[in-house]
Amino acid sequence: MSRPALPPQLARAVSFLWHNPALQPAAATLHALPYGNADIAAAIARWQRFAPLLARCFPDSVAADGRIDSPLLQQHVQDGELLIKADHALPVTACIKARGGVYEVLCQAETLAQAAGLLPPGSSYAELAGDAARALFARHTILVGSTGNLGYSVGVMARALGLQVEVHMSSDAKAWKKDRLRTLGARVVEHAGDYAAAVASARQLAAADPQAYFIDDESSLLLFFGYAAAAHDLKAQLDATGQLPTPARPLRVYLPCGVGGAPGGVAFGLKCLFGDAVQIVFVEPVASPCFLLRLASGDDRLSVYDIGLDNRTLADGLAVPRASATVAGMVQHLVDAVVTVSDDSLLAEVRHQWQQHGLRLEPSATAGFVAHRLAASEWSQEVIPVVWTTGGNGLPDEVFLPLLAG
Ligand SMILES: *Cc1c(COP(=O)(O)O)cnc(C)c1O
């Protein structure tokens, strides 16, 4: 089968900026999709229903209003000012997966509780922390495959409600991430293979168990809309600073990308809100550019192994060999560009952000800064740059300090 020629830098595993030739105007693209603002509004409404429960489950990290959101920070850089959407400091799990993984657990908890008659009209969702709901949840299991952070977000939320949880982890998942899950009372199943193999095994087991629910990182639209709701949080913060993006001076948002769910959901939400006044840049490790590969080839089946890459990267949250076909179908005409970045540059950025700015980031979460530097020189245009820092505040010292030692 013939397919478009791939950019030569891709298989050479070098860092580069790629403009998506399939980019289309936002309005027409969104109009043609079967999902839109109503789906995001439904996700926001669900987050609001659960706010009292979240405040009750996580009194130490979630504010009294029950919202899971992060600050919008500013950083002065050589060529001006950078906005930082600081999801490394999100409540509950200090990682962007708190938006998707937590959200899908809430969806399933709501479904179970409604079916059992535990949520009569007018009831407060805070009651789901009570004995009747816990007894119900204890009979159900959530399964998920993960490189680490999704499993943790799902695990924290599921265990807080009393659900059983089983996390299938890839061989590249970090040991401390597995230990942290076991401490929560999650079952951790280790796989010799990569992330895709871990997901496949969780999917298969869940299909055979009527009491099990599988959170499918490769195709879940619930995850996607949980992430998409974040666009409204950013808009509210931008409005408060008086910054109004326009197509002539758009937001340029850098989103670290693994399977595509988190950046894809956020991108979708942002394009729904800002249209062409936002540019979306996904950022991937040079060894795992699965989304770029999917966009450039148009082929859902291709993995990074097929072009000779090894999917080995320090950025464990982004070590994914094949993009989500579901997400690619949704955002293939909405992603403006993809930047690939080297492990060395990520590590240098971890150090820089900690030493110069006091931000505690995991390597995956620094990808946007590195990409911004590259894009600022090759793709100059007046923009409002936003770097999305996707995780890291929860890194234990024994994991974080060695990254600084070099
Ligand atoms: C999971 C993750 C991402 C990317 O999310 P995907 O849905 O896999 O694309 C980015 N950064 C961090 C820290 C993550 O854990």
PDBQT file of the ligand as one rigid body, heavy atoms in Angstrom, charges set to zero:
ROOT
HETATM    1  C1  LIG A 501      -0.005  10.738  30.052  1.00  0.00    +0.000 C 
HETATM    2  C2  LIG A 501       0.839  11.916  30.076  1.00  0.00    +0.000 A 
HETATM    3  C3  LIG A 501       0.911  12.781  28.987  1.00  0.00    +0.000 A 
HETATM    4  C4  LIG A 501       0.220  12.559  27.658  1.00  0.00    +0.000 C 
HETATM    5  O1  LIG A 501      -1.082  12.071  27.700  1.00  0.00    +0.000 OA
HETATM    6  P1  LIG A 501      -1.611  11.033  26.598  1.00  0.00    +0.000 P 
HETATM    7  O2  LIG A 501      -3.070  10.944  26.850  1.00  0.00    +0.000 OA
HETATM    8  O3  LIG A 501      -0.918   9.725  26.832  1.00  0.00    +0.000 OA
HETATM    9  O4  LIG A 501      -1.252  11.584  25.272  1.00  0.00    +0.000 OA
HETATM   10  C5  LIG A 501       1.738  13.880  29.115  1.00  0.00    +0.000 A 
HETATM   11  N1  LIG A 501       2.453  14.121  30.235  1.00  0.00    +0.000 NA
HETATM   12  C6  LIG A 501       2.395  13.316  31.303  1.00  0.00    +0.000 A 
HETATM   13  C7  LIG A 501       3.191  13.643  32.513  1.00  0.00    +0.000 C 
HETATM   14  C8  LIG A 501       1.588  12.184  31.261  1.00  0.00    +0.000 A 
HETATM   15  O5  LIG A 501       1.552  11.373  32.315  1.00  0.00    +0.000 OA
ENDROOT
TORSDOF 0
